[in-house]
Amino acid sequence: MRIYFVLLLSFALAAPPATFARSNDDGRTFKVTCDSRRGALARVIERARDGDTVRVRGTCTETLTIDKEITLDGGGAASLSPESSSDSTITVDARNVTIRGFLLESFRSR
């Protein structure tokens, strides 16, 4: 297994797979637990709007496309890896995207 790079990010408190909490500013905050829910993070990112924050917990095995101005926060403990060896882990197609607190891994056969 090879690790291409590591981003240190923040960590969210334990929460159901996709909870929603109102923020003090204009954006909303979503909390996602990935561990046994394939595609949970991608589904929340689809629901997010510009200015929202997505706090992630657990190990996410997904291929993500971020096309909104959001913050993706792994709290320093979440990890992301692609679904297959030919996939990218994250594709960013928007400006003003913040990704922090994640361990990004290459594909691992399961």
C-alpha positions in Angstrom: 0.0 0.0 0.0 1.3 3.5 -0.9 0.2 6.7 0.7 0.5 9.6 -1.7 0.0 12.5 0.7 -1.5 13.3 4.0 -3.6 16.4 4.9 -4.1 17.0 8.6 -7.7 17.9 9.3 -10.2 18.2 12.1 -12.5 15.6 13.6 -16.3 15.6 14.2 -18.1 14.2 17.2 -20.0 10.9 17.0 -23.2 11.4 15.0 -25.7 9.5 12.9 -24.6 9.0 9.2 -25.9 12.3 8.0 -27.1 14.7 10.6 -27.7 18.4 9.9 -27.1 21.2 12.3 -27.7 25.0 11.7 -24.5 27.1 11.9 -24.2 30.6 13.3 -23.2 32.0 9.9 -24.9 31.6 6.6 -23.7 28.0 6.0 -25.1 24.7 7.4 -23.0 22.0 9.0 -23.5 18.3 8.1 -22.0 15.4 10.1 -21.2 12.1 8.4 -20.0 8.8 9.7 -18.6 6.7 6.8 -17.4 3.4 8.4 -20.0 1.0 7.0 -22.1 3.3 4.8 -20.7 3.3 1.3 -21.5 6.5 -0.6 -22.6 8.3 2.6 -20.2 11.2 2.1 -20.9 11.6 -1.6 -24.7 11.8 -0.9 -24.2 14.5 1.7 -21.9 16.5 -0.6 -24.7 16.3 -3.2 -27.1 17.9 -0.7 -24.7 20.6 0.4 -24.8 24.2 -0.8 -22.1 26.8 -1.2 -20.9 27.9 2.2 -21.8 24.6 4.0 -19.4 22.5 6.1 -19.3 18.7 6.0 -17.6 17.2 9.1 -16.5 13.6 8.5 -15.7 10.7 10.8 -14.4 7.2 10.0 -13.0 5.6 6.9 -14.6 6.6 3.6 -14.0 4.4 0.6 -15.5 6.6 -2.1 -14.6 8.6 -5.2 -15.7 12.2 -4.6 -16.4 15.1 -6.8 -16.8 18.4 -5.1 -18.5 21.0 -7.3 -19.6 23.5 -4.6 -17.8 26.0 -2.4 -17.8 23.9 0.8 -15.5 22.9 3.6 -14.8 19.2 4.0 -13.4 18.6 7.5 -12.0 15.2 8.6 -11.1 16.4 12.1 -7.6 14.9 11.9 -9.0 11.3 12.2 -11.0 10.6 9.1 -9.5 8.9 6.0 -10.4 8.7 2.4 -9.5 6.1 -0.2 -10.8 5.5 -3.8 -13.1 2.6 -4.7 -10.7 1.2 -7.3 -7.1 1.6 -8.3 -8.1 3.5 -11.4 -10.1 6.2 -9.5 -9.1 9.5 -8.0 -9.9 10.0 -4.4 -11.2 13.6 -4.8 -11.9 15.7 -7.8 -12.5 19.4 -7.1 -14.5 21.3 -9.7 -15.2 24.5 -7.7 -13.4 27.5 -6.3 -13.1 28.2 -2.5 -13.1 24.5 -1.4 -11.4 23.7 1.8 -10.3 20.1 2.6 -8.6 19.6 5.9 -8.0 16.9 8.5 -7.9 13.8 6.3 -5.5 10.9 5.6 -5.7 10.3 1.9 -4.8 6.8 0.9 -4.2 5.0 -2.4 -6.5 2.1 -3.3 -6.2 -0.9 -1.1 -7.6 -4.3 -2.2 -10.2 -5.4 0.3 
